Amino acid sequence: MRFSSLSFVTAGLLLTAPFAVAQATKTLTGTVSDAMCGKKHMMAGKSAADCTRECVKEGSDYALVVGDKVYTLKGDKTAIDKFAGANVVVKGTTSGSTVTMESIKAAK
C-alpha cells in the first residue's frame, strides 16, 4: 500500500512538471501601443497616443512593442495609459508574449 501511494505522488509530480513554467522577471524597453495596432497605428490623423487610447477603449489590450516583438501588457491601466505612445522601461514577469507589469517609467 505504501508503494502505491508513493507511485501516485511521483506520477502526479511528473505530470504537473511541464505545466509549472517559471515566470521570469525582466526589464524591457519599448513603446506603449495596443495589441491590435502593434508597431503600426492605423487611425489616420491620430497620434500614436490617441490611436492607442481609442483602440483600448474599443477593447484592445495595451501592448509593449520591443523591436519586432509585441507583448500584451497587463497591469494598472491608469499607469499604462499615461505612457500611451511613449518609450518606456517596464519591469515585470513574462509568460510567452504577455508581460505582467510591476512598474513602468519613461525611458531615458
MARVO-820350 format. One record per residue: residue number from 1; x, z, y of N, C-alpha, C in turn. Coordinates in steps of 0.001 Angstrom, whole numbers, plus 500000, padded with zeros to 6 digits. Each point is the difference from the previous one (the first is absolute). Layout:
<rs>
> num:n_east:n_up:n_north:ca_east:ca_up:ca_north:c_east:c_up:c_north
> NUM:X:Z:Y:X:Z:Y:X:Z:Y
...
</rs>
This chain:
<rs>
> num:n_east:n_up:n_north:ca_east:ca_up:ca_north:c_east:c_up:c_north
> 1:500823:500000:498803:499177:500000:501197:500863:500000:501255
> 2:501069:500753:499979:500878:500074:501159:500644:498648:500273
> 3:500402:499271:498967:500605:498687:500142:499009:499022:500627
> 4:498764:500097:499612:498961:499117:500518:499799:500217:501500
> 5:499982:501240:500446:499840:500302:501428:501179:499480:500804
> 6:501192:500163:499472:501192:499521:500673:499983:498474:500102
> 7:499520:499343:498979:499902:498543:500015:499039:499531:501084
> 8:498876:500718:500137:499020:499647:501036:500602:500125:501400
> 9:500722:501076:500230:500607:500228:501313:501047:498923:500285
> 10:500836:499713:499025:501036:498979:500168:499384:498634:500252
> 11:498988:499656:499243:499322:498714:500175:499356:499919:501377
> 12:499412:501081:500464:499375:500020:501320:501012:499781:501112
> 13:501150:500636:499864:501058:499823:501002:500518:498568:500006
> 14:500166:499420:498836:500489:498627:499919:498998:499007:500572
> 15:498732:500251:499808:498973:499091:500502:499826:500082:501507
> 16:500208:501182:500583:499817:500142:501440:501267:499717:500793
> 17:501146:499965:499367:501267:499785:500703:500030:498708:500818
> 18:499531:498865:499469:500058:498786:500809:499137:500056:501254
> 19:498986:500833:500014:499089:500084:501128:500460:501007:501053
> 20:500989:500788:499684:500499:501014:500924:501152:499414:500818
> 21:499711:498967:500766:501010:499345:500812:500257:500844:501239
> 22:501233:500363:500183:500352:500831:501153:499920:499176:501275
> 23:499422:500591:501018:499940:499341:501294:501262:500351:500765
> 24:500588:498996:500605:501240:500203:500728:499723:500155:501486
> 25:500669:500964:500636:499895:500143:501449:501006:499046:500627
> 26:499494:499186:500943:500849:499006:500648:499788:500042:501502
> 27:500966:499470:500708:499873:499763:501432:500058:498491:500188
> 28:498937:499442:500571:499890:498555:500183:499851:499675:501480
> 29:500641:498930:500426:499871:499530:501370:499310:498649:499968
> 30:498913:499891:500771:499251:498753:500015:498989:499988:501122
> 31:499037:499082:499902:498980:499819:501023:498638:500383:499449
> 32:499233:500768:500783:498649:500379:499579:499077:498798:500202
> 33:499344:499615:498929:499062:498886:500000:498788:500423:499192
> 34:499271:499023:499487:498889:500297:499095:500198:499191:498722
> 35:499379:500447:498918:500213:499383:498698:499481:498563:499933
> 36:498984:499669:500774:499459:498651:499954:500952:499009:500679
> 37:500490:500326:501182:500871:499084:500748:501441:500056:499525
> 38:500469:501186:499628:501400:500136:499592:500932:499647:501138
> 39:500912:499021:499767:500988:499620:501013:499420:499131:501104
> 40:498960:499264:499702:499510:498998:500944:498557:500299:500400
> 41:499815:500392:501236:498667:500310:500492:499212:498724:500259
> 42:498708:500038:499686:499191:498792:500021:499014:499915:501164
> 43:499844:501045:500771:499038:499974:501106:500631:499361:501228
> 44:499507:498834:500362:500528:499283:501169:499709:500792:501266
> 45:500993:500050:500865:499822:500668:501277:500081:501513:499949
> 46:500284:500577:498853:500110:501458:499856:501461:500369:499754
> 47:500409:501128:500520:501339:500507:499711:500045:500499:498558
> 48:501200:500230:499495:500149:500539:498641:499291:501342:499877
> 49:500086:500827:501043:499345:501311:499980:498480:499855:499967
> 50:499471:499124:500849:498551:499805:500038:499476:499415:498692
> 51:500709:499024:499445:499587:499393:498730:500013:501045:498885
> 52:501056:500795:499962:500093:501060:498985:498809:500945:500098
> 53:499704:500455:501193:498890:500942:500193:498657:499374:499626
> 54:499791:498740:500356:498749:499317:499656:499850:499852:498486
> 55:501061:499603:499335:499943:499824:498545:499750:501325:499285
> 56:500628:501073:500483:499784:501323:499405:498559:500434:500240
> 57:499487:499734:501175:498611:500345:500313:499038:499273:499051
> 58:500390:498793:499577:499173:499202:499090:500222:500362:498528
> 59:500888:500965:499727:500161:500475:498622:501356:499784:499364
> 60:500899:499304:500669:501336:499803:499456:500783:501312:500080
> 61:501007:500142:499155:500886:501165:500045:501140:499729:500969
> 62:500556:501069:500575:501231:499852:500755:501084:499568:499026
> 63:500998:499306:500521:501108:499542:499171:501299:500192:500760
> 64:501073:500044:499240:501339:500054:500575:500737:498766:499493
> 65:500428:499149:500926:500722:498781:499647:501487:500284:500128
> 66:500701:499888:498877:501442:500228:499945:500619:498722:499449
> 67:500558:499186:500881:500527:498694:499568:498853:499146:499482
> 68:500121:499535:498759:498951:499196:499384:499002:500844:499208
> 69:500233:501291:499904:499156:500907:499212:498929:500626:500884
> 70:498765:500041:499483:498892:500635:500713:499515:501176:499154
> 71:500132:501205:500551:499564:501220:499327:498655:500436:500584
> 72:499069:500404:499155:498784:500647:500472:500405:501384:500474
> 73:499548:500368:501189:500415:501252:500621:498840:500990:499979
> 74:500187:501111:499299:498985:501042:499896:500464:501226:500768
> 75:499065:500668:500644:500346:501204:500742:499064:500199:501170
> 76:500452:500753:500978:499218:500330:501182:499780:498740:500836
> 77:498787:499449:499942:499705:498747:500690:500142:500116:501512
> 78:499720:501159:500551:500150:500193:501443:501472:499873:500389
> 79:500875:500588:499213:501435:499916:500273:500503:498569:499828
> 80:499536:499324:498963:500428:498624:499746:499513:499079:501118
> 81:498754:500186:500429:499387:499131:501005:500797:499974:501307
> 82:500631:501103:500345:500793:500064:501233:501155:499001:499978
> 83:500414:499593:498803:501145:499109:499847:499602:498592:499544
> 84:498722:499646:500078:499552:498675:499573:500821:498926:500706
> 85:500568:499088:499222:500794:498906:500545:501422:500363:500373
> 86:500383:501253:499869:501320:500465:500436:500968:500157:498828
> 87:501291:500002:500327:501033:500282:499005:500123:501511:499851
> 88:499996:500451:498756:499986:501430:499713:500940:500351:498864
> 89:500236:501294:499878:500685:500571:498848:498976:500896:499313
> 90:499734:499719:498727:499027:500761:499218:500726:500701:498869
> 91:499729:501266:499855:500508:500766:498866:498796:500309:499125
> 92:500138:499766:498694:498890:500268:499109:500351:499703:498559
> 93:499021:500194:499147:500187:499728:498581:499466:498611:499698
> 94:500752:499276:499195:499597:498657:499618:499546:499981:498556
> 95:499013:499183:499763:499515:499755:498643:499572:498546:499972
> 96:500826:499164:499394:499731:498570:500013:500091:499484:501421
> 97:498911:499382:500479:500009:499455:501359:499190:500868:500965
> 98:499888:501295:499688:499286:500943:500865:500956:501080:500480
> 99:499931:500300:501287:500781:501099:500575:499017:501047:500488
> 100:500113:501225:499492:499221:501111:500501:500871:500710:501013
> 101:499597:499864:501251:500814:500409:501132:500067:501525:500150
> 102:501216:500484:500227:500222:501398:500367:500235:500106:501499
> 103:500707:498995:500565:500244:499990:501439:500193:498566:500470
> 104:499744:499801:501298:500185:498698:500621:500524:500227:501408
> 105:500972:499163:500406:500527:500092:501362:500481:498615:500421
> 106:500120:499811:501291:500468:498726:500527:501434:499742:499528
> 107:500275:498762:499648:501362:499616:499622:500855:499887:501249
> 108:501248:500348:499887:500913:499916:501149:500619:498623:500082
</rs>
